[in-house]
Amino acid sequence: GLKPWGAQRAWIKRLLRGENTVLVAPTGVGKTTLLLVYALYSATRNKKVLYVVPTRSLGDQVYSKLAEMISRYSKNPRILYYNSSLRGKSRESVIRSISSGDFDILVVTSAFLRRLPTYYPHTFTAVIVDDADSLVKNEKNIYVLLSLLGYSREDIELSKRRVELVRRIVIDKVVGRETTTLIKELIEVDMKLESSLRVK
């Protein structure tokens, strides 16, 4: 019911253009609400949405809020929530639904993220990460996310190598060491990455 304020309007424009967007603002300004609305918006446009939360309690809140919000939609996206409290037949049912892709929005904790490709070896068209700080503490989570977005292992390794080369070039320049060989390798890595990503 309320109109978006300045930063929210800027975030909305970026999200609707399909840009990777990081929302940084103090608690209580509407980041989570905006992300929930974006998840529903994307799901109603036939996108598979992965919504990653750091804790089960936040997952419970996100799932409840999404369920409440879809009651107001004419299209009802299928929301699936995997959490560590699931047992027995409930757990099996959710895992089966994940494996068959029987969802539009999948809410998971970052702890489950590493196992997700085992059950759903496909890609997502939209990924929402609530509290990215907690996610990036584990490098494996970043690799899993990138693969779920469709990046190959080679792309990920090239990107990692590129970051390392840039770091080494900067350090070597500062201390006065020769950087020609590193720069040549960086150019080669950039060309491989550009070629690979152009195909996608």
Phi, psi and chi 1 to 4 in degrees:
 res  aa     phi    psi   chi1   chi2   chi3   chi4
   1 GLY       -  -29.4      -      -      -      -
   2 LEU   -87.6  150.8  -61.5  173.9      -      -
   3 LYS   -79.2  144.4  -70.8 -173.7  176.5 -176.8
   4 PRO   -64.7  143.7  -12.1   20.8      -      -
   5 TRP   -91.6  178.2   59.5  -80.3      -      -
   6 GLY   -43.1  -61.0      -      -      -      -
   7 ALA   -64.7  -39.2      -      -      -      -
   8 GLN   -60.9  -40.8  -73.3  176.4  -36.6      -
   9 ARG   -61.8  -41.8  -77.8 -165.9  -60.1  -85.0
  10 ALA   -64.1  -43.5      -      -      -      -
  11 TRP   -63.3  -42.4  -65.1  -27.7      -      -
  12 ILE   -60.2  -45.7  -70.4  167.4      -      -
  13 LYS   -59.3  -44.8  -72.9  176.4 -173.8  173.7
  14 ARG   -64.4  -44.0  -66.4 -166.6   65.6 -171.8
  15 LEU   -62.8  -43.5  -71.1  167.4      -      -
  16 LEU   -68.3  -24.8  -66.3  178.3      -      -
  17 ARG   -81.0   -4.9  -74.6 -166.9  -57.9 -106.3
  18 GLY    81.9   17.9      -      -      -      -
  19 GLU   -82.1  146.4  -64.8  177.7   22.4      -
  20 ASN   -64.8  130.4  -65.5  -31.1      -      -
  21 THR  -135.1  133.4  -54.9      -      -      -
  22 VAL  -111.4  125.1  176.5      -      -      -
  23 LEU   -99.3  115.0  -48.2 -176.8      -      -
  24 VAL  -122.3  117.6  179.7      -      -      -
  25 ALA  -166.3  161.2      -      -      -      -
  26 PRO   -63.0  161.9  -13.6   22.6      -      -
  27 THR   -59.1  140.2  -58.2      -      -      -
  28 GLY    91.3    9.3      -      -      -      -
  29 VAL  -100.2   -0.3  -63.5      -      -      -
  30 GLY   104.0   18.5      -      -      -      -
  31 LYS   -63.5  -50.1  -64.0 -176.6  -58.2  -73.5
  32 THR   -64.1  -42.5  -60.5      -      -      -
  33 THR   -59.7  -43.9  -59.3      -      -      -
  34 LEU   -61.2  -42.6  176.6   64.7      -      -
  35 LEU   -66.2  -37.1  -67.1  174.3      -      -
  36 LEU   -63.2  -45.4  -67.4  168.4      -      -
  37 VAL   -63.3  -42.0  169.6      -      -      -
  38 TYR   -63.7  -39.6  178.4   68.3      -      -
  39 ALA   -60.3  -45.9      -      -      -      -
  40 LEU   -66.0  -43.3  -69.9  170.0      -      -
  41 TYR   -57.0  -47.8  171.9   83.8      -      -
  42 SER   -64.6  -43.3  -62.5      -      -      -
  43 ALA   -63.1  -35.1      -      -      -      -
  44 THR   -77.3   -3.6   59.0      -      -      -
  45 ARG  -113.0   31.8  -81.9  150.0 -175.9   78.7
  46 ASN    61.1   31.5  -60.0  -41.0      -      -
  47 LYS  -100.5  142.3  -67.4 -175.8  176.5 -175.2
  48 LYS   -85.9  122.1  -74.6  -80.5 -170.2 -156.0
  49 VAL  -111.8  129.2  179.0      -      -      -
  50 LEU  -107.0  125.3  175.1   62.7      -      -
  51 TYR  -117.3  111.1 -159.5  117.8      -      -
  52 VAL  -104.6  128.7 -176.5      -      -      -
  53 VAL  -121.4  155.4  -66.0      -      -      -
  54 PRO   -77.7  -27.2   25.5  -31.8      -      -
  55 THR  -136.0  158.9   63.0      -      -      -
  56 ARG   -63.6  -38.1 -168.2  176.1   90.2 -158.4
  57 SER   -62.9  -40.7   61.9      -      -      -
  58 LEU   -68.7  -36.8 -175.0   55.0      -      -
  59 GLY   -59.7  -42.6      -      -      -      -
  60 ASP   -59.1  -44.3  -67.6  -15.0      -      -
  61 GLN   -64.8  -45.4  -68.8  171.4   27.6      -
  62 VAL   -62.3  -46.3  164.5      -      -      -
  63 TYR   -61.4  -45.9  178.1   73.4      -      -
  64 SER   -61.8  -43.7  -64.7      -      -      -
  65 LYS   -65.7  -42.9 -163.6   74.0  167.2  164.2
  66 LEU   -61.5  -44.7  -76.1  169.2      -      -
  67 ALA   -60.6  -40.5      -      -      -      -
  68 GLU   -65.6  -42.2  176.2 -171.1  -40.1      -
  69 MET   -68.4  -35.6  -67.7  168.8   87.5      -
  70 ILE   -70.7  -18.0   65.1  166.4      -      -
  71 SER   -63.7  -18.7   65.9      -      -      -
  72 ARG   -97.0   -2.8  -65.4 -179.2 -121.0  149.8
  73 TYR   -93.4  146.7  -92.2   75.9      -      -
  74 SER   -76.4  -34.8   56.6      -      -      -
  75 LYS   -93.3  135.0  -64.8  179.8 -178.8  179.3
  76 ASN  -110.8   95.3  -75.0  -24.2      -      -
  77 PRO   -64.8  147.2    7.5   -9.2      -      -
  78 ARG   -83.6  119.7  -61.0  162.1  -60.9  162.8
  79 ILE  -108.5  130.2  -58.0  166.9      -      -
  80 LEU  -123.7  138.9 -168.6   59.3      -      -
  81 TYR  -131.2  118.7  173.7   39.1      -      -
  82 TYR  -101.9  128.3 -179.8   90.7      -      -
  83 ASN  -142.8  163.2   68.3   71.2      -      -
  84 SER   -69.1  -11.8   59.6      -      -      -
  85 SER   -84.4   -9.3   69.0      -      -      -
  86 LEU   -66.5  137.9  -66.0  172.0      -      -
  87 ARG  -136.4  158.1  -60.9  -76.0 -178.1 -101.6
  88 GLY    52.6 -129.3      -      -      -      -
  89 LYS   -65.2  -33.0  -68.7 -174.1 -172.2  -75.0
  90 SER   -63.9  -45.7  -66.0      -      -      -
  91 ARG   -63.1  -47.0 -177.6 -175.7 -178.4  -78.3
  92 GLU   -58.9  -41.5  -69.9  171.0   19.5      -
  93 SER   -62.9  -45.2  174.6      -      -      -
  94 VAL   -65.8  -42.8  170.0      -      -      -
  95 ILE   -61.8  -42.2  -67.7  -65.8      -      -
  96 ARG   -60.3  -42.8 -113.3 -169.9  -29.9  -83.3
  97 SER   -65.8  -38.2  -66.9      -      -      -
  98 ILE   -63.0  -49.3  -68.9  171.5      -      -
  99 SER   -60.7  -36.4  -63.4      -      -      -
 100 SER   -87.2   -4.7   65.8      -      -      -
 101 GLY    73.2   24.3      -      -      -      -
 102 ASP   -84.0   64.4 -170.5   20.7      -      -
 103 PHE  -164.4  160.6   60.3   85.2      -      -
 104 ASP  -109.0  -36.2  -61.3  -57.2      -      -
 105 ILE  -125.8  126.5  -59.6  171.3      -      -
 106 LEU  -114.4  120.8  175.5   60.5      -      -
 107 VAL  -103.4  124.6  179.9      -      -      -
 108 VAL  -139.3  160.9  -60.0      -      -      -
 109 THR   -87.4  159.8   61.7      -      -      -
 110 SER   -64.1  -24.4   49.4      -      -      -
 111 ALA   -66.4  -35.5      -      -      -      -
 112 PHE   -81.0  -20.4  179.9   73.2      -      -
 113 LEU   -51.8  -42.2 -175.2   63.4      -      -
 114 ARG   -64.0  -27.5  -82.9  171.0 -101.4  138.7
 115 ARG   -89.3  -14.5  -66.4 -172.9  -48.8 -140.3
 116 LEU   -54.6  -45.7 -178.8   56.7      -      -
 117 PRO   -60.2  -22.9  -25.0   35.3      -      -
 118 THR   -63.6  -38.2  -55.0      -      -      -
 119 TYR   -94.3  -30.7  -57.4  112.5      -      -
 120 TYR  -133.9   85.6 -173.4   74.9      -      -
 121 PRO   -83.6   37.5   31.9  -34.2      -      -
 122 HIS  -118.3 -175.0  -51.2  -70.4      -      -
 123 THR  -109.4  160.8   59.6      -      -      -
 124 PHE  -107.6  150.0  -71.1   85.2      -      -
 125 THR   -94.5  -14.7   45.6      -      -      -
 126 ALA  -143.9  132.2      -      -      -      -
 127 VAL  -126.0  127.9  173.8      -      -      -
 128 ILE  -116.9  126.3  -63.0  167.9      -      -
 129 VAL  -118.5  113.2  178.2      -      -      -
 130 ASP   -89.0  120.8 -162.2  -43.2      -      -
 131 ASP    71.2   67.6 -169.9    8.0      -      -
 132 ALA   -61.4  -28.2      -      -      -      -
 133 ASP   -55.3  -44.5  -71.7  -17.9      -      -
 134 SER   -69.6  -30.7   65.7      -      -      -
 135 LEU   -71.8  -43.0 -176.1   86.9      -      -
 136 VAL   -76.9   -3.2  -61.5      -      -      -
 137 LYS   -67.1  -21.2  -72.3  178.4 -176.0  170.0
 138 ASN  -116.1  112.8 -174.5  -39.5      -      -
 139 GLU   -57.3  -34.4 -170.6  174.6  -48.1      -
 140 LYS   -62.0  -35.2  -72.1 -179.8 -176.7  174.4
 141 ASN   -61.3  -38.0  -78.0  -20.0      -      -
 142 ILE   -65.3  -44.0  -63.0  166.9      -      -
 143 TYR   -62.1  -42.3  -70.7  134.8      -      -
 144 VAL   -62.5  -45.8  170.1      -      -      -
 145 LEU   -59.5  -46.1  -97.8 -174.7      -      -
 146 LEU   -62.5  -39.5  -70.6  171.1      -      -
 147 SER   -68.7  -36.0   68.3      -      -      -
 148 LEU   -68.4  -18.9  -71.2  169.8      -      -
 149 LEU   -90.1   -1.5  -76.6  165.9      -      -
 150 GLY   102.4    4.8      -      -      -      -
 151 TYR   -81.5  138.4  -67.4   97.2      -      -
 152 SER   -77.7  163.8   71.1      -      -      -
 153 ARG   -60.3  -37.8 -173.2   73.2 -176.3  164.6
 154 GLU   -63.8  -43.2 -177.7 -176.7    2.8      -
 155 ASP   -59.1  -43.0  -67.2  -19.3      -      -
 156 ILE   -65.5  -44.4  -65.2  166.8      -      -
 157 GLU   -65.7  -39.1  -69.9  -58.6  -35.8      -
 158 LEU   -63.3  -41.6  -77.3  170.1      -      -
 159 SER   -63.7  -41.8  -62.8      -      -      -
 160 LYS   -62.9  -43.4 -172.3  176.1  174.9 -176.9
 161 ARG   -63.4  -39.4  179.4   66.0 -175.8  148.0
 162 ARG   -60.8  -45.6 -174.7 -174.2 -168.4  -72.7
 163 VAL   -60.4  -44.4  169.0      -      -      -
 164 GLU   -63.2  -41.4  175.6   59.1   21.2      -
 165 LEU   -63.7  -44.6  -74.9  167.7      -      -
 166 VAL   -60.7  -43.3  168.6      -      -      -
 167 ARG   -60.4  -45.6 -174.3 -172.5   71.2   74.8
 168 ARG   -66.9  -38.2  -75.2 -174.7   52.0 -155.7
 169 ILE   -62.5  -45.6  -71.0  167.9      -      -
 170 VAL   -61.2  -47.8  168.5      -      -      -
 171 ILE   -61.5  -47.0  -69.6  169.6      -      -
 172 ASP   -63.3  -37.2  -73.9    1.2      -      -
 173 LYS   -63.3  -43.8  -78.5  -82.2 -170.8 -171.1
 174 VAL   -62.3  -40.8  167.9      -      -      -
 175 VAL   -90.5    2.5  -63.4      -      -      -
 176 GLY    84.0   18.8      -      -      -      -
 177 ARG   -86.5  159.5  -74.9 -169.2  -74.8 -123.7
 178 GLU   -67.1  136.3  175.5   59.1   37.9      -
 179 THR  -123.5    4.3   58.0      -      -      -
 180 THR   -56.3  -46.6  -54.7      -      -      -
 181 THR   -64.0  -42.3  -54.6      -      -      -
 182 LEU   -64.9  -40.0  -67.1  173.8      -      -
 183 ILE   -65.6  -40.8  -69.2  171.4      -      -
 184 LYS   -61.3  -43.3  -76.2 -179.9 -177.7  176.0
 185 GLU   -64.8  -39.1 -174.9 -178.5   -9.5      -
 186 LEU   -61.0  -42.2  177.5   62.9      -      -
 187 ILE   -62.2  -43.1  -69.2  168.1      -      -
 188 GLU   -62.1  -44.8  -72.6  173.9   22.2      -
 189 VAL   -62.3  -44.3  166.4      -      -      -
 190 ASP   -59.4  -41.7  -82.4  -10.0      -      -
 191 MET   -65.7  -42.0  -72.0  171.3   57.2      -
 192 LYS   -63.8  -44.5  -74.6  179.5 -173.0  175.0
 193 LEU   -62.5  -46.9  -95.8  173.9      -      -
 194 GLU   -60.0  -44.0 -173.1  176.3  -38.0      -
 195 SER   -62.6  -45.0  173.4      -      -      -
 196 SER   -66.3  -44.6  176.0      -      -      -
 197 LEU   -73.3  -26.4  -63.8  177.9      -      -
 198 ARG   -64.6  -35.0 -166.8  178.2  -54.3  129.1
 199 VAL   -66.0  -34.3  172.5      -      -      -
 200 LYS   -74.2      -  -69.1  176.2  176.1   43.3
